[in-house]
Amino acid sequence: RNIKKLTKSQTLQLEPLIRCEESLLVPSSGIVDAVSFMRSLEGQILDSGNMISYQSLVSKINFDGKIFTLRVLDNNNQETTIKCRNLINSTGLYATDIANKIEGLKKEFVPKTFFAKGNYFSINKDLGIRHLVYPIPNEFSLGIHLTPELDYSVKFGPDFEWIEDRENYKVDINKKKLFINEIMKFLPDLDSDSLNPSYAGIRPIVEKKEKSKRDFIIQTDSIHSIPNLINLYGIESPGLTSSLAIALHVRDLLE
Ligand SMILES: Cc1cc2nc3c(=O)[nH]c(=O)nc-3n(C[C@H](O)[C@H](O)[C@H](O)COP(=O)(O)OP(=O)(O)OC[C@H]3O[C@@H](n4cnc5c(N)ncnc54)[C@H](O)[C@@H]3O)c2cc1C
């Protein structure tokens, strides 16, 4: 909203460390504290009398035409059975695996999920940068961009790498050179010694297409014919920003 095109000198006035020929200023952009957001949702769920079951692995799902029966294993491999009328499969990286465990769900409606790792490097000090800075996006992702954190330290990333192992969240230190090259294109005065590996995330991707042509898949019985089952596939970025909107949409689909 209210996007403005800025010249090189206007950009320099706003962000003296950032180099570019021209830029687009998006005044409505911002950041959220994802952990606090999750805690606040958790509080609201519990306050309204609902339950969240942590450390619980859904291992099998039967469907008798009306009721879903879930077999759930705890940390000690103890099994609990849960019966429900509505089932929302929002298991992120595992959505395809879970869908394949639902009795009666035809495999032709279950997309393959590919995995793409994104690493972050960070500088643990305030460089005075107050805006998110995005270079021109590349084919599969937004490119290595700069995000000021709530304490004004800065993180850079994520990069984009197809992977097979969706349990490996280790940041590869050998990527530092690549990060320096990318960051220096828009932040030439980068002090590379202060750049440290930070963390990594893994995206579930259902179509190996360029970023602007990919979308979330929110699949209902109009596709797979199982009533009251909603499967969410490929909920990659901006899945966090869109989470409340997705939740309202899913609720409306079930009503
Ligand atoms: C590198 C990176 C950067 C990102 N940046 C942004 C961003 O800037 N803005 C933004 O909006 N989004 C961003 N995202 C995307 C955002 O993080 C995701 O879209 C969002 O977390 C997806 O939420 P989800 O609930 O669908 O899946 P998840 O958060 O993955 O949750 C799935 C849940 O299902 C559980 N589960 C899985 N299998 C089972 C099972 N068998 N039994 C029981 N439970 C199970 C898991 O334990 C987990 O709790 C980014 C993602 C990555 C990887």
The ligand as an ORCA input file, in Angstrom:
! r2SCAN-3c Opt
* xyz 0 1
  C      13.655    -19.943      5.716
  C      12.217    -19.554      5.887
  C      11.848    -18.216      5.953
  C      10.511    -17.847      6.100
  N      10.182    -16.519      6.174
  C       8.894    -16.161      6.311
  C       8.519    -14.790      6.383
  O       9.362    -13.890      6.350
  N       7.207    -14.481      6.484
  C       6.245    -15.438      6.508
  O       5.074    -15.098      6.578
  N       6.564    -16.750      6.443
  C       7.858    -17.135      6.349
  N       8.192    -18.460      6.266
  C       7.121    -19.452      6.167
  C       6.493    -19.829      7.495
  O       7.495    -20.125      8.449
  C       5.620    -21.069      7.228
  O       4.744    -20.783      6.165
  C       4.790    -21.449      8.434
  O       5.603    -21.704      9.554
  C       3.995    -22.705      8.099
  O       3.181    -23.003      9.187
  P       2.431    -24.385      9.246
  O       1.631    -24.347     10.510
  O       1.733    -24.660      7.958
  O       3.582    -25.491      9.345
  P       4.625    -25.738     10.510
  O       4.954    -24.477     11.216
  O       5.728    -26.535      9.895
  O       3.827    -26.656     11.539
  C       3.530    -27.997     11.246
  C       3.274    -28.696     12.563
  O       2.835    -30.030     12.300
  C       3.467    -30.883     13.224
  N       3.518    -32.259     12.677
  C       4.178    -32.694     11.580
  N       3.996    -34.023     11.412
  C       3.191    -34.429     12.433
  C       2.644    -35.697     12.824
  N       2.866    -36.830     12.136
  N       1.879    -35.750     13.943
  C       1.628    -34.620     14.668
  N       2.107    -33.398     14.342
  C       2.882    -33.309     13.241
  C       4.862    -30.291     13.405
  O       5.446    -30.747     14.599
  C       4.538    -28.803     13.440
  O       4.228    -28.389     14.742
  C       9.518    -18.853      6.160
  C       9.887    -20.203      6.113
  C      11.225    -20.554      5.983
  C      11.601    -22.007      5.943
*
